[in-house]
């Protein structure tokens, strides 16, 4: 009997595993594993979500017209060059399927977001990694890894899970040195948290070139990961392609309503950024004082690096026994590291105290 056969690359995919939310035998959980906003989401978004239940029998606006218009106003960009998706993850997948296939290569930095490789394999393409320097994407290494088969280059900026960031000048040099037929996708999921003056989310390159796309999300600073809402800003030709390959109603009415309301509440984003900046710096300093290596982070998390993978595993087990869930980084090629989301103030203090106990005199 001949069974159905999946396309090349599909069976090479190890399914993505999200951060845990439960621990057996533990009542109070402090989850610092998924880079979620500890402040929740805008009250206006909650109200809009509740109001949306009156129209559950209606299909959503397939073009997310009002949401795209609001994004255009907020960011000063053309709504016609925006496409919305079920999280920016969906848009990453659509870019891979639209622009890469069997025999092609999809490039990203060594410790870039795992979904780039998974979606590349799902499209039958080959994921290729370029070495990083000090856990930071290296423009020269990325360019050296480009071959005649390279079709898409994904760059997370800031990067998850390292937290490191390239400057606007770095991005411009990367784009200028790439072939015109290589699509540069700048994944700026954590852009709202960046406070550096020399940062670019990529929109300037989108407007200056015909082969760059910027990806954004409502899952981080906006605090709406449960609704799955992301968007891309790109050249008209790329947006046209994404609209051809996406589902006709890929963003729910509830997500559109909440996202629209969240965009109008800039005070919540400012509060989230301020909270994150203070506690991210506090957490990084506290963990460094404990002897851990913590690279500078521009996201809403820090990377805690131990002397060995065994030590990181032991620390993770110690934290879990106390109801603290962080994220092991072995899947990202960083087995000696734990990624810690910036939580509420008391959660950060509990995490630091537990690690101090673990690392203290035996």
C-alpha positions in Angstrom: 0.0 0.0 0.0 1.3 3.4 -1.0 0.7 6.1 1.7 0.5 9.8 1.2 3.9 11.4 1.2 4.6 14.9 2.6 6.6 17.4 0.7 10.4 17.5 1.1 11.5 19.1 4.3 8.3 18.6 6.2 9.5 15.5 8.1 12.7 17.3 9.0 10.8 19.8 11.1 10.9 19.4 14.9 7.6 21.0 16.0 8.0 24.3 17.9 7.4 24.0 21.6 6.1 27.1 23.4 6.9 28.1 26.9 5.3 26.1 29.7 2.6 27.5 31.9 2.1 24.7 34.4 4.2 22.7 36.8 2.9 19.5 38.5 2.5 19.9 42.2 3.1 23.7 42.2 0.2 26.0 43.0 1.7 29.5 42.4 3.4 29.8 39.1 5.5 32.7 38.0 5.8 32.3 34.2 8.8 34.1 32.8 9.3 31.9 29.8 7.4 33.4 26.9 8.2 37.1 26.7 4.7 38.2 27.6 3.8 41.6 28.8 3.4 41.5 32.6 1.1 44.5 32.6 -1.4 42.6 30.5 -3.0 44.6 27.7 -4.7 48.0 27.2 -8.1 48.2 29.0 -9.5 49.7 25.8 -8.5 46.5 24.0 -10.3 44.4 26.5 -13.5 46.5 26.1 -13.2 46.2 22.3 -12.8 42.4 22.6 -16.0 42.1 24.7 -17.9 44.3 22.3 -16.9 42.1 19.4 -18.9 39.1 20.6 -22.1 40.7 19.3 -20.9 40.0 15.7 -19.6 36.4 16.1 -22.0 35.3 13.3 -20.3 37.6 10.8 -17.1 37.1 8.9 -14.3 39.6 9.7 -13.1 42.2 7.2 -10.8 40.2 5.0 -8.6 43.2 4.3 -8.4 44.4 7.9 -9.2 47.8 6.4 -9.7 49.8 9.6 -6.8 48.3 11.4 -4.4 49.0 8.5 -5.6 52.5 8.3 -4.9 52.9 12.1 -1.4 51.4 11.6 -0.8 53.8 8.8 -1.7 56.8 11.0 0.3 55.5 14.0 3.5 54.9 12.0 3.1 57.4 9.2 3.1 54.8 6.5 0.8 53.9 3.6 -2.0 51.4 4.6 -2.0 50.0 1.1 1.5 48.6 1.8 0.4 46.8 5.0 -0.9 43.3 5.3 -2.1 41.8 8.5 -1.6 38.2 9.7 -2.4 35.7 12.4 0.7 36.8 14.3 3.8 37.8 12.5 4.6 34.0 12.5 2.0 33.5 9.8 3.7 36.2 7.7 7.1 34.6 8.1 5.6 31.4 6.8 3.9 33.1 3.9 7.2 34.8 2.9 9.0 31.5 2.9 6.3 29.7 0.8 6.0 32.6 -1.6 9.7 33.3 -2.2 11.6 30.1 -1.4 11.2 26.4 -2.4 13.1 23.2 -3.1 16.7 24.0 -3.8 16.5 27.5 -2.4 18.1 28.8 0.9 16.7 30.9 3.7 19.4 32.7 5.7 19.4 33.9 9.3 21.9 34.5 12.1 23.0 31.5 14.2 20.8 32.2 17.2 17.9 33.7 15.3 14.2 33.0 15.9 13.5 29.2 15.5 10.5 29.7 13.2 12.6 31.0 10.3 14.2 27.5 9.9 10.9 25.7 10.5 9.0 27.6 7.9 11.9 27.3 5.5 11.9 23.5 5.8 8.1 23.5 5.4 8.5 25.3 2.1 11.1 22.7 1.0 14.0 25.2 1.3 17.2 24.8 3.2 17.7 27.0 6.3 21.3 28.4 6.5 22.8 30.1 9.5 25.6 32.7 9.7 27.9 32.9 12.8 27.2 35.7 15.2 29.8 37.9 17.0 29.2 38.3 20.7 25.7 36.8 20.3 24.9 39.6 17.8 24.1 39.2 14.1 27.2 40.0 12.1 26.7 41.8 8.8 29.9 40.5 7.2 29.1 36.9 8.2 25.6 37.1 6.9 26.9 38.5 3.6 29.5 35.7 3.4 26.8 33.1 3.8 24.8 34.3 0.8 25.0 32.0 -2.2 23.3 32.0 -5.6 20.5 29.9 -3.9 19.7 32.5 -1.2 16.2 33.8 -1.6 15.2 35.3 1.8 17.3 36.7 4.7 15.4 37.0 8.0 16.9 39.3 10.6 15.4 39.6 14.0 16.2 43.1 15.4 16.2 43.0 18.4 17.0 39.3 18.3 15.2 36.7 20.3 16.6 35.0 22.4 19.9 37.0 22.7 18.3 40.4 23.0 21.1 42.0 20.9 20.4 44.6 18.2 22.0 46.0 15.1 22.1 49.8 14.4 20.3 51.5 11.5 23.7 51.9 9.8 24.2 48.1 10.0 20.9 47.5 8.4 21.6 49.9 5.6 25.0 48.3 4.9 23.4 44.8 4.9 20.7 45.8 2.4 23.1 47.7 0.2 25.4 44.7 -0.1 22.8 42.1 -0.8 21.7 41.1 -4.3 18.6 42.7 -5.5 16.8 39.4 -5.8 17.3 38.5 -2.1 14.4 39.6 0.1 15.4 41.1 3.4 12.8 40.5 6.1 13.4 42.6 9.2 11.6 41.1 12.1 11.0 44.0 14.6 8.7 42.1 17.0 10.4 43.9 20.0 10.7 47.4 18.5 8.4 49.0 21.0 10.9 48.2 23.8 14.0 49.6 22.1 15.3 52.9 23.6 18.5 53.3 21.6 18.8 56.4 19.4 20.6 54.5 16.6 17.9 51.9 16.1 15.7 51.4 13.0 12.8 49.0 12.8 13.4 48.8 9.0 10.6 51.0 7.7 13.1 53.4 6.2 14.6 50.6 4.1 11.1 49.4 3.1 10.5 52.9 1.7 13.9 53.2 0.0 14.0 49.8 -1.6 11.8 47.3 -3.5 13.1 44.2 -1.7 12.8 44.8 2.0 9.8 44.0 4.3 9.3 44.9 8.0 7.4 42.5 10.3 5.7 43.6 13.5 3.5 42.1 16.1 0.8 42.9 18.8 2.0 39.9 20.9 4.7 41.7 22.8 4.4 45.3 24.0 0.7 45.4 23.1 0.0 42.3 25.3 -2.3 40.4 22.8 -0.5 37.1 22.0 -3.7 35.1 22.7 -5.4 36.8 19.7 -2.6 36.2 17.2 -2.2 39.5 15.4 0.8 40.7 13.4 1.5 42.8 10.3 4.0 43.5 7.6 4.9 46.7 5.8 6.6 46.2 2.4 6.9 47.2 -1.2 3.7 47.0 -3.2 4.9 44.0 -5.1 5.6 42.0 -1.9 2.4 43.0 -0.3 0.5 42.0 -3.4 2.1 38.5 -3.2 1.3 38.1 0.5 -2.3 39.1 -0.2 -2.5 36.4 -2.9 -1.2 33.6 -0.7 -2.8 34.4 2.7 -6.2 33.1 3.7 -9.2 35.3 2.9 -10.1 35.8 6.5 -6.8 35.2 8.2 -7.3 37.7 11.0 -10.3 37.3 13.3 -12.8 40.2 13.9 -11.9 40.0 17.6 -8.2 40.4 16.9 -8.9 43.3 14.6 -11.1 45.1 17.1 -8.7 44.6 20.0 -5.7 45.7 17.9 -7.5 48.8 16.7 -8.3 49.8 20.3 -4.8 49.0 21.5 -3.3 51.3 18.9 -5.2 54.2 20.2 -3.9 53.7 23.8 -0.3 54.9 23.4 -0.2 55.6 27.2 -0.2 51.8 27.8 2.7 51.3 25.4 4.6 54.1 27.1 3.9 52.5 30.5 5.0 49.1 29.2 8.2 50.4 27.8 9.1 52.3 31.0 8.3 49.3 33.2 10.4 47.1 30.9 13.4 49.4 30.7 13.6 49.8 34.5 13.2 46.1 35.4 15.2 44.8 32.5 18.2 46.9 33.6 17.5 45.9 37.3 17.3 42.2 36.4 20.4 42.3 34.2 22.4 44.1 36.9 21.2 41.7 39.7 22.1 38.6 37.7 25.5 40.0 36.7 26.2 40.7 40.4 25.5 37.0 41.0 28.3 36.1 38.6 26.2 35.3 35.5 27.0 36.5 32.0 24.1 38.6 30.8 24.5 40.3 27.4 22.9 43.7 26.9 19.2 43.2 25.8 16.9 45.5 23.9 13.9 43.3 24.3 11.6 42.4 27.2 13.9 39.6 28.4 17.5 38.9 29.4 19.7 35.9 28.6 21.4 34.4 31.7 24.5 32.4 30.8 25.9 29.8 33.1 29.3 28.2 33.2 28.0 25.0 31.5 24.8 23.4 30.2 24.7 21.1 33.3 24.7 24.2 35.5 21.9 25.8 33.5 19.9 22.7 33.7 20.3 22.5 37.4 19.4 26.1 37.8 16.2 25.5 35.7 15.2 22.5 37.9 15.9 24.6 41.0 13.6 27.4 39.8 10.9 25.1 38.6 10.7 23.5 42.0 9.9 26.9 43.4 7.3 27.7 40.8 9.5 29.8 38.5 9.3 28.9 34.8 12.0 30.3 32.5 13.1 29.1 29.1 15.9 26.7 28.3 17.8 27.7 25.2 19.3 24.4 24.1 17.1 24.5 21.0 18.7 27.8 20.0 22.2 26.4 20.3 22.7 28.0 23.7 22.4 25.0 26.1 24.3 27.0 28.9 21.7 29.7 28.9 18.3 30.5 30.3 16.1 33.2 28.9 14.2 35.2 31.5 11.2 37.4 30.6 11.0 40.7 32.4 8.0 40.2 34.7 6.1 42.2 37.3 8.4 43.8 39.9 7.7 41.1 42.6 8.2 38.4 40.0 11.6 39.7 39.0 12.6 40.0 42.7 11.5 36.4 43.3 13.5 35.2 40.3 16.6 37.0 41.4 16.3 35.8 45.0 15.9 32.2 43.9 19.0 32.4 41.6 20.9 34.0 44.5 20.0 31.0 46.6 21.0 28.6 43.9 24.3 30.2 43.2 25.1 30.9 46.9 27.6 29.0 49.1 26.8 25.3 49.2 
